């Protein structure tokens, strides 16, 4: 979504924050969320059809990428098709107990984003032990939320 805004307002957007950056095939963009949308974005490597990559490549402002440790897991590693998402999975957390995680972003998306940004204006924050459900995760970790918001303010001020 943020990249679509940057594309529409390319002359005025100077900073872009990408949180849980899903990039969709252009065929999915006009579809309402639901079964047809899900089917469209579940096609193997469909995100490579996104115009957002050219937006990133031409964007001259600052880009802050906020990703989660357990989002963007390798579908192939978990026995699924490469170029798709893992979705719901059980993994051992750092405390060695099994936890449910939701990995909606294709593992190939983040490297593609990084390949298309100006590295001089790029910042990345990785949230440890967090999956795609970033807002509920932050709600339970107010100390991390405060640090993250301070980093965002720092990077976006000026």
N, C-alpha and C positions, 0 to 999 in steps of 0.2 A: 504494500500500500504506500509506504513512504517513498518508494522509487517512482511510483505512478504520479505522486504529487510533485516530486522533483522534476519529472519529465514535463508535466503540465506547466510548471512555474520555473523553468530552467534559468530564466534571467534573474530571478530573485532569491532562490533557495541557495544558501551558502553552507549549511550544515545539515547532515542527514543522520538520524539515529535509526539503526536497523535492529529491532528486537525480534527474535524468533523469525528470521527472514525467510519466509516461504516465497519462492519465485514460481509463478504459475505459467503454464503454456498460455499463449494469447487466446486460445480457444476457450479456456476456462474463465477468463476475466468477465465476460458479460453474464455468466451463469449465476443464478442464485445459489447460496450454500444449500447443499442437499445432495441427493444421490447422483445426479448428472454431473455436478461440480466435482464430487469425490471421484467419480469414474474418470473424468477428464484429467485430473491431477495425478491419478494413480497409474497412468500410462508410463511405461519405462522411459526414463530420461526426458519426459515431456517438458520439464522446466527449462531445458536448453533452448526452447522456442520463445522464451521470454524476452521482450524488448528491454527489460530492466538491465541486462548486461551492457547494452550499448549506452544506456543512461549512465550507468556506473563508469564506464570507460571514458565518457565525455564530461563527467562531473568534476569540476575543479575545486569544489569546497571540501570541507572536513567530513569524513565518514566515521561514525562510531558504530561498531558491530558488537552487539551483546548476544553471546551465545551461551548455551547451557551444556554442561558436561555430558548429560545423557540424552541430548537431542542431536540428531544427525548421526546416529549410530549406523554402522555399515550393515545394510540389508543382506548383502552377500555373506557376511560373517555369520549372520543368524539364519542362514538357509533360505533367504528370500532372494528375489531378483535384484540385481544391481540396478541403480537408477530409480529405485522406489524407496519408500520409507519402511522402517521396522514396525511402526505403530506401537501396540502395547506389548510389554515384555517384563519378565521378572529377572532382576539382577541382584547380585550381592552388593550392598552398599559398603561404605568404608568401615562400618561397624560389623561387617560380615553377616548381616542378616538380610534375608530376601526382601526386596521391595519391588513394588510395581512402578514402572516407568513408562512414559509415553514419548516416543521418539518419532515425531511427525515429519521432521525435515529430512530430506534425502541426504545421505552422507556426502554426496558429491556437490551439493549446493554451496557450502561454505568455501571450499577451495576455488570454486568457480567465481564466487564473489571476490575473494582475495586476489584472484588473477586479473580481475577487471578494474580494480581501484587504483588510484594514484597512491603508492605506498608512502609518499611523503605527507599525505593528509589522512592517513588511516590509523585508527585506534581500535583495539579489540579487547573486550572484557569477557572472560569465561567464568560463569557461575558454577562453582563446584557443587556436585551432587544435586543438580537441578535438571529437570526434564522440560518438556515443552510447556508445561503448566506453570509458567514463570510467575504470574501474578499471585496465584495461591501459595507458591513457594515463598515469595517475598513477604506475603502477609504473615507467615510463620517465623520469618527471620528479619525482624525489624532492624537489628543492628546492621545486617548486610544491606537492607533496603536503604538505610541512611547513608552508608558508605557509597553505594551505587548512585544514589541521587546527588551526592556531593561531587562524584566524578563526572556525572553528566553535566552538572552546573558548571564545573571547572572547564570541561572541554567545549561547552557551548557558549560560554561567555567570551567576549571580545569580538 
